[in-house]
Amino acid sequence: MMKRFLITACMMASMSFFAQAQNEVITNETIVSLLKEGFGSDEIIGLIETSPDRAITFSIADMRKLKNAGADSGLITYIQKIAKVDQGHEGVLWWNPSDGGKPKKLYRTTFERESANGSGAIIGILGKATGVIGNNALGNAATIGLLSSSGGIKKVAMQGAHAKIVLTGANASNPIFRFYLPKNENNSFEKTSDSWYYSMMNEIESPNEFQCIRMKEKKTKRTFPDGISYSTMGFSAKTATRDIIDFEIKDISNNVFEVTFPNGLEPGEYCFFYKNGANSQWFAEHMFGFDFSVQ
């Protein structure tokens, strides 16, 4: 009777622990702790599979910690796959929100062109608005021409005076972003998808293909700053400008990258603009980026 009671008590404690753990972010440290407490590979994998949020990485240092904690080859291989796919995220996230909560995903924004009558109204996505048809080099050249021609760049804008994601608090001026770029081999951003966005994202290799631009704020829109031009290499300025913001990139794992700003960010409107679009078949009809505000 006593033996049955002890077994039942242990099972209930284990179930209670995992129920509580499922409400927490699962990290490499969580896995190491579970291994040291005696939980097996199947139990840990089951927890990871049902976790609503996780931040798992994989490096040589991570592999050694797992091995030293008693992880078998099956669990290590599984962790490697999870880190590669990072099934919990895709796109760009503000990784260190000031409230200490879950990372906040940036919204994708499409750049559009103002109507020719100067009314400020927006008329459709860039490529279609400028008469660019098809996904070919001629269309790309026409789009580049709009951006680099005199006054043309001022006609391209993002709707809304402010981004939907606003960075506030202690970490707003020194944010950390993570770019998650899973590939079609992992059933994410599939090239066969009907969505141009997923097709384009599948081609991106790293945040080096983006530029962080400080946008001009207007009543109902945000426009590119004055004094810069666009080419197949991205935006450039004839004179030094504060509007093309330098950032540093750290590789986290295969398709996960961390972006930080060595000089911090001033209050304003910003966008990670996909500068390599001129090399993409989709750029002629769709310019896009990930926008955010800093207060």
C-alpha positions as CSV (number, residue, x, y, z in Angstrom):
1,M,0.0,0.0,0.0
2,M,2.8,2.4,1.0
3,K,4.7,1.5,-2.2
4,R,1.6,2.3,-4.4
5,F,1.2,5.6,-2.5
6,L,4.8,6.6,-3.1
7,I,4.5,5.8,-6.9
8,T,1.3,7.8,-7.1
9,A,2.8,10.7,-5.3
10,C,5.8,10.7,-7.6
11,M,3.6,10.6,-10.7
12,M,1.5,13.5,-9.4
13,A,4.6,15.6,-8.6
14,S,6.0,14.9,-12.0
15,M,2.7,15.8,-13.7
16,S,2.5,19.0,-11.6
17,F,6.0,20.0,-12.6
18,F,5.5,19.5,-16.3
19,A,2.1,21.3,-16.2
20,Q,3.9,24.3,-14.6
21,A,6.9,24.0,-17.0
22,Q,4.6,24.1,-20.0
23,N,3.6,27.7,-19.0
24,E,7.3,28.8,-19.0
25,V,9.7,29.5,-21.8
26,I,11.8,26.4,-22.5
27,T,15.4,27.2,-22.9
28,N,18.7,25.3,-23.0
29,E,19.1,25.9,-19.3
30,T,15.7,24.3,-18.7
31,I,16.7,21.1,-20.6
32,V,20.1,20.9,-18.7
33,S,18.2,21.3,-15.3
34,L,15.7,18.5,-16.3
35,L,18.6,16.2,-17.3
36,K,20.3,16.8,-14.0
37,E,17.1,16.1,-12.1
38,G,16.9,12.7,-13.8
39,F,14.2,13.2,-16.5
40,G,14.7,11.1,-19.6
41,S,14.9,12.1,-23.2
42,D,11.4,11.1,-24.1
43,E,10.0,13.1,-21.2
44,I,12.0,16.2,-22.2
45,I,11.1,15.9,-25.9
46,G,7.4,15.6,-24.9
47,L,7.7,18.8,-22.9
48,I,9.4,20.6,-25.7
49,E,6.8,19.4,-28.2
50,T,3.9,20.7,-26.2
51,S,5.6,24.0,-25.0
52,P,3.8,27.1,-26.2
53,D,7.1,29.1,-26.1
54,R,10.7,28.2,-26.4
55,A,14.1,29.8,-27.0
56,I,16.4,27.0,-27.8
57,T,19.8,27.5,-29.4
58,F,22.5,25.0,-30.6
59,S,26.2,25.6,-30.7
60,I,29.4,23.7,-29.7
61,A,29.1,25.1,-26.2
62,D,25.4,24.1,-26.0
63,M,26.2,20.6,-27.2
64,R,28.9,20.1,-24.5
65,K,26.6,21.3,-21.8
66,L,23.9,18.9,-22.9
67,K,26.4,16.0,-23.1
68,N,27.8,16.8,-19.6
69,A,24.3,16.8,-18.2
70,G,23.7,13.3,-19.5
71,A,21.9,13.9,-22.8
72,D,22.0,10.9,-25.2
73,S,22.7,11.3,-28.9
74,G,18.9,11.1,-29.8
75,L,18.1,14.1,-27.6
76,I,21.1,16.1,-28.8
77,T,20.1,15.5,-32.4
78,Y,16.5,16.5,-31.6
79,I,17.7,19.7,-29.9
80,Q,19.8,20.5,-33.0
81,K,16.7,20.2,-35.3
82,I,14.6,22.3,-33.0
83,A,17.2,25.1,-32.9
84,K,17.6,24.9,-36.7
85,V,13.9,25.2,-37.4
86,D,13.0,27.2,-34.3
87,Q,9.3,26.2,-34.8
88,G,8.2,28.8,-32.4
89,H,9.2,31.9,-34.4
90,E,9.6,33.3,-37.9
91,G,10.2,36.8,-39.2
92,V,11.6,39.6,-36.9
93,L,11.1,39.9,-33.2
94,W,11.9,42.5,-30.5
95,W,13.7,40.1,-28.3
96,N,14.2,42.2,-25.1
97,P,10.9,44.0,-24.5
98,S,11.3,46.4,-21.5
99,D,8.4,44.7,-19.6
100,G,10.3,41.5,-19.5
101,G,7.5,39.7,-21.3
102,K,7.5,37.5,-24.4
103,P,9.3,38.8,-27.5
104,K,7.1,41.0,-29.7
105,K,6.9,40.2,-33.4
106,L,7.3,43.1,-35.8
107,Y,4.7,43.6,-38.5
108,R,5.6,43.4,-42.1
109,T,4.8,46.6,-44.0
110,T,4.5,47.1,-47.7
111,F,5.8,50.3,-49.3
112,E,3.4,52.0,-51.6
113,R,3.4,55.0,-53.9
114,E,1.4,58.2,-53.6
115,S,-1.1,59.2,-56.3
116,A,0.2,61.4,-59.0
117,N,-2.2,64.3,-58.1
118,G,-0.3,64.9,-54.9
119,S,-3.4,64.4,-52.7
120,G,-1.4,62.1,-50.5
121,A,-3.7,59.1,-51.2
122,I,-2.0,55.8,-51.5
123,I,-2.8,53.7,-54.6
124,G,-1.8,50.1,-54.3
125,I,1.5,48.3,-53.9
126,L,4.6,49.9,-55.5
127,G,5.0,47.7,-58.6
128,K,1.4,47.8,-59.7
129,A,1.1,51.5,-58.9
130,T,4.1,52.3,-61.1
131,G,3.0,50.1,-64.0
132,V,5.6,47.5,-63.4
133,I,4.3,44.2,-64.7
134,G,5.8,40.8,-64.2
135,N,8.8,39.5,-62.2
136,N,11.6,40.3,-64.5
137,A,14.8,42.4,-64.7
138,L,13.0,45.1,-66.7
139,G,10.4,45.4,-63.9
140,N,13.1,45.5,-61.3
141,A,14.9,48.3,-63.2
142,A,11.7,50.3,-63.3
143,T,11.3,50.0,-59.6
144,I,14.9,51.0,-59.0
145,G,14.4,53.9,-61.3
146,L,11.5,55.2,-59.2
147,L,13.6,55.0,-56.0
148,S,16.7,56.6,-57.4
149,S,15.2,59.2,-59.8
150,S,14.9,62.8,-58.7
151,G,12.0,63.2,-56.4
152,G,10.9,59.6,-57.1
153,I,11.9,58.3,-53.7
154,K,9.7,60.8,-51.9
155,K,6.6,59.3,-53.6
156,V,7.2,55.9,-51.8
157,A,5.7,55.7,-48.4
158,M,4.4,53.5,-45.6
159,Q,0.8,54.0,-44.5
160,G,0.2,55.4,-41.0
161,A,2.1,58.0,-39.1
162,H,3.5,55.3,-36.6
163,A,4.3,51.6,-36.6
164,K,2.1,49.2,-34.7
165,I,4.9,47.9,-32.6
166,V,6.2,50.7,-30.3
167,L,9.4,50.3,-28.3
168,T,9.1,51.9,-24.9
169,G,10.8,51.6,-21.6
170,A,14.4,51.0,-20.5
171,N,15.4,48.8,-23.5
172,A,13.7,51.0,-26.2
173,S,16.9,52.8,-27.1
174,N,19.1,49.7,-27.1
175,P,16.8,47.0,-28.5
176,I,17.8,43.5,-29.4
177,F,16.1,42.0,-32.4
178,R,16.1,38.4,-33.6
179,F,15.7,37.4,-37.3
180,Y,14.2,34.0,-37.8
181,L,14.6,32.8,-41.3
182,P,13.6,29.1,-41.5
183,K,13.8,27.5,-44.9
184,N,11.4,25.5,-47.1
185,E,13.2,22.2,-46.2
186,N,11.6,22.6,-42.8
187,N,8.1,23.4,-44.2
188,S,8.4,27.1,-43.5
189,F,8.6,29.9,-46.1
190,E,8.0,27.4,-48.8
191,K,8.8,28.4,-52.3
192,T,5.7,26.6,-53.5
193,S,3.6,28.9,-51.4
194,D,1.1,31.2,-53.1
195,S,2.3,34.1,-51.0
196,W,4.9,36.3,-52.5
197,Y,6.1,37.2,-49.0
198,Y,6.9,33.6,-48.1
199,S,8.5,33.0,-51.4
200,M,10.8,36.1,-50.9
201,M,11.6,35.3,-47.3
202,N,12.7,31.8,-48.3
203,E,15.5,33.4,-50.4
204,I,16.8,35.6,-47.5
205,E,20.0,34.3,-45.9
206,S,20.8,36.9,-43.2
207,P,19.9,40.4,-41.8
208,N,22.8,41.6,-44.1
209,E,20.1,41.8,-46.8
210,F,18.3,44.5,-44.8
211,Q,19.1,48.1,-44.0
212,C,17.7,49.9,-41.0
213,I,16.3,53.3,-42.2
214,R,15.0,56.1,-40.0
215,M,11.8,57.2,-41.7
216,K,10.4,60.7,-42.0
217,E,7.2,61.2,-39.9
218,K,4.2,62.9,-41.6
219,K,0.5,63.1,-40.6
220,T,-0.7,60.0,-42.3
221,K,2.4,58.2,-43.6
222,R,6.1,57.7,-43.2
223,T,8.5,58.4,-46.1
224,F,12.1,57.8,-46.9
225,P,14.5,60.5,-45.6
226,D,15.9,63.2,-47.8
227,G,19.4,63.0,-49.3
228,I,19.5,59.2,-50.0
229,S,19.2,57.2,-53.2
230,Y,18.7,53.5,-54.0
231,S,20.6,51.1,-56.2
232,T,21.0,47.4,-56.4
233,M,23.4,47.7,-53.4
234,G,20.7,49.3,-51.3
235,F,20.4,52.9,-50.0
236,S,23.3,55.2,-49.8
237,A,23.9,58.9,-49.1
238,K,26.2,61.4,-50.7
239,T,26.9,62.9,-47.3
240,A,26.9,61.4,-43.8
241,T,23.5,60.8,-42.5
242,R,21.9,59.6,-39.3
243,D,19.0,58.0,-41.2
244,I,20.9,54.9,-42.4
245,I,21.4,53.1,-39.1
246,D,24.4,50.7,-38.5
247,F,23.7,47.5,-36.7
248,E,25.7,44.5,-35.7
249,I,24.8,40.8,-36.4
250,K,25.5,37.8,-34.2
251,D,24.8,34.3,-35.5
252,I,22.7,32.4,-33.0
253,S,22.2,29.2,-35.0
254,N,21.8,28.2,-38.6
255,N,18.9,30.5,-39.6
256,V,18.6,32.6,-36.4
257,F,20.4,36.0,-36.1
258,E,20.6,38.6,-33.4
259,V,20.7,42.3,-34.3
260,T,21.9,45.1,-32.0
261,F,22.7,48.8,-32.4
262,P,26.2,49.8,-31.1
263,N,25.2,53.5,-31.1
264,G,21.7,53.0,-29.7
265,L,18.5,54.5,-31.3
266,E,16.9,57.9,-30.9
267,P,13.1,58.3,-30.6
268,G,11.6,58.1,-34.1
269,E,10.2,55.8,-36.8
270,Y,12.3,53.0,-38.2
271,C,12.2,50.2,-40.7
272,F,14.3,47.1,-41.5
273,F,14.0,47.6,-45.3
274,Y,14.8,44.6,-47.5
275,K,17.5,46.2,-49.6
276,N,18.4,43.1,-51.7
277,G,15.0,43.1,-53.3
278,A,16.4,44.2,-56.7
279,N,17.9,40.8,-57.0
280,S,14.6,39.1,-56.3
281,Q,11.9,38.1,-58.8
282,W,9.3,39.5,-56.4
283,F,10.8,43.0,-55.9
284,A,9.2,44.6,-58.9
285,E,5.8,44.3,-57.4
286,H,6.5,44.2,-53.7
287,M,8.9,46.2,-51.6
288,F,8.7,45.4,-47.9
289,G,10.3,45.7,-44.5
290,F,9.6,45.4,-40.8
291,D,8.8,48.7,-39.1
292,F,8.9,49.8,-35.5
293,S,8.7,53.0,-33.4
294,V,11.0,54.1,-30.6
295,Q,9.7,56.4,-27.9
